Amino acid sequence: MKVNASIITTIVVATLICVAPLPASDVSHHPEEKPAHPATSAPCPNGRNWWTDLDKEKKLLYTNIAAASVIGLWGMSEWDYGSIGWYNANEGWFEQDTKYGGADKVGHFWISYALADGLSALYKSWEYDQDRANRLALVSSWTIVTAMELMDATSETQGFAWEDIVMNSFGVLASAVMHRWPGLDRKIDFRIEYVFNEAIDGFITDYSNIFYSIVVKPAGFDYISNNIFDYLELHGGYYTRGYTDNDDDRTRSFYVGIGINFSKLFQQSGWHKTAKVLEYLQPPYTVPKASADLSR
């Protein structure tokens, strides 16, 4: 797929996390933090509707069907879905002469990873136990993004790219690893940062304003915790510039930086779900960066 949906995915993931009615600790990967569900009285009749009356299996089924349907409808409207029988796109990886310099590939990884985590939070809010919610979310995320890629194959402007399938799979695998080893999840985040340095070139194709990063959090290391380093982070990331404008001066860059652990600050202030969202979304202009241009 040649379209970056990272911004839309950010909104979706934030919504999935924030609408979950359980305490924020239940949204975490860490099984030891999951509270038992308290006994509750019957809900107020005025608060009931067809959705709340559905069993969790039907909610899961309808959610996945709805996601695939929305993608299909959007694709027919914006991405020429159905305009061709089957089109294979040889997109490449991170080479200088690829369409987006590899930013779209990192985007596929992040989308699949974040979507799996967001769906896991949603499924747990429907009373799935944590392990089953995690497994179902992994399957859902991979199925949704794979369905998108298969629909891309029917578009003359998009096309099926096996490279995208690989990166989608790596993203889902990363989510599985974080669920399996929660100690690692406390130490590492995968984030997207959206800035406004260039003229906005479409809501979902604006790679020239996006940074993708892997973040190491000292607060997750027991031997470092409870000191000033709890509130700092180490960032390493990748970005491209000039590709969406068909500019001759295209650049691909790695960067490193030091940031503030905003997630921890919000967590300590009681803004638990905001803290969780900030494990995926980096506030703009909050990480001073030292970059290395790979294109020179």
Secondary structure by P-SEA (a helix, b strand, c coil): ccccaaaaaaaaaaaaaaaccccccccccccccccccccccccccccccccccccaaaaaaaaaaaaaaaaaaaaaaccccccccbbbbccccccccccccaaaaaaaaaaaaaaaaaaaaaaaaacccaaaaaaaaaaaaaaaaaaaaaaaaacccccccaaaaaaaaaaaaaaaaaaacaaaaaccccbbbbbccccccccccccccbbbbbbbbccccccccccccccbbbbbbcccccccccccccccccccccccaaaaaaaaacaaaaaaaaaccccccccbbbbbbccc
